[in-house]
């Protein structure tokens, strides 16, 4: 046993990230660290490597109790980590990034030749042909991730922690990484591997440890107990019963409002096709970063080079400009309210009337009195807490800012309302108000909604149908009582593919 972590607790303010974290990793084995978003996986990995300090608990590494002050201390002791967020310097070359902070000296200078040879040897195994003399800012996201992985491997660690290293990688890159991981394991290197792709876990791991709500709830040794993907999913989700149905049997039989056929955009969206009916709440689910935000942005006209056959109520439309989407009443509530949804220095009122400028027919003079009345009504309807409508929107709380992002569409006749994780980062009260408003629109105005939510509970509670996305494609469609935690997680992780591997 190279690592044993016992009773780790960590709080950030009043939020408990880890309540009782325990983890064991054996020499020369690859241990999967699994769990839903927010379960504590990244937190315990960062505590092991000295990014965070634990509030209590102990870490035994290589027979000694350790407590690292920073990742450099851990690295010098043989523990390296591949973080989710890249730690590369864009203006340096591939090889310079790989050896950065661990350069070898030659006389009075640095041994650059040795550094290049070392970098080339690692890169050749991870991605043959990648030019180590290229600057990082010239690489695509997958290549940057390869460099990040190579940087950790170059430290010759005894324990290598990989926190979702494959999220940006293509299949060929994953295959090369797994081959290298097996080689390292044969050399006695221990690894902790985190991934939301179940088939990857089933293929590469020797055992798994599963976290839920800040503590580990199970450990499974594949060599002794075999590979049972459904069992793992049950531990991750807490054994949600498939027969549970929270949305009832609402019949959606209205006209088709939006029809999308063959939507393609680079590598992010691949052959997307679906229909949306009047009064339907269509959910978009799946693991983060699988093309959900890109889909909503495409529908909102953000990509001029988008290829797609689109119809609104039987009429062809081009979704290549935001103005086209707005004029056809396809309206977006973006995922990042501060960067994409608001002018923070402007007032609530100005933020509310700004979308009207895209309308075809503009009055010569702005009907200020009418618009102010509409804004006051929006503030009242959504319970926006503000001194008045002339208050700068940037001074409001996050939840009230989000209400303004949604509420600015209140006076429009909406064909399709696009919601990109609308309740992300808002408090429980604001979330309740937002979804009550959206539910009222659907029931009273027969509004059609496309909702992407990173929290599957929102999809379960509010959606009539859920499309699961995986690597830019729709891989599953769930309806009625089939919309449950188990089904969403299984489809998100491509569980059927995992079963084939297992």
C-alpha angles and dihedrals in degrees: 000000000000100000135028121174117189134189098343116180125183131174128185105203104310094337117102108217095171125018102171112357117183127172138167128193124184127212115273094006133116110227120195115221107202139176144115123284110292095019093122103260098125092040095057091045090053091047090053091052097043100253089118130021119229121241088220141343133072140260121212114194125177091346097311135095107243138185113181121205094206141355092266091063090050091047092052088052093053103267118119129175136201104213126208090236112061118245096198129130107232097208095053125082126254094259093045090054093048094056097032110136093010102064118154120228128232112190109310093339140049126285097239094166092058090046091052093048092049092048093046092052092054096041091049089062096043100040117357112212098028107138108235090199092064118105115245092239088065093058130092120240094265093052091048089054090051089054090049090053092046090052091058094044092050089068089069091230126195088207120035120189115198113191107196093322094166099055093101097031130105122226096266091051091049090051092053092047092052092049089052092046091054090050091051091048090054087054090056099261113145120217138195110203125193121191138149090210104095095196089058092053091049092049103045109025130090093196140353138222117203125209127197128174095351100314138076112256102180147009123202126190107207093201092057104029103027129229114300111169094184091054091052091049089052092055092047094051100033095248098292107196114243093215092063112106121185103176101054126219101304109170115224108197103141127124121290106265099179128023121187122187128180100349110184131171119168112288094325101073123031124188097323114184131168144131127232121204130209111277094011124135105210114193125210111206141168136100117318115275099027095119102280096124091042090054093054092045090050091052088049092056099253097137117065091190094053116136112211145129105226132176131186111202090337095313120115116242134181113230095196099106132043090229090059091054094048093047089052090048096249098141128187132213099193126219097240106051096186098048100032109018110042146038095225097197093051126081129265087252096053092047090052097051097040096088090057089071089075093061117112097234116050123182116238089239123034109250091231096174093052094045093048090052090051090050092049089051091050091051090051096045094051097036092237108187105223135132089237139326091271092064115115106259091221090068093060125094118265092256093051091047088054090051089056091050089055096036097056087077093053095101094047127095097241123210095173128006113203114204118190105195091314096182097047111130097002127117125256094260094051091046090053092050093048095050092043089056092047092047091050091052092052094048100039102034100026088237118179116227135192109198127190112188128173088204106075091202088071091053092048094049102043111024131092092195133010127206114202117214126204124177093342097314137097104245102170141019117206126191138182115334091001087074099093138125096262094051093046094049093044093051092043091055093042089242093182090061089047090055090054091053093045 
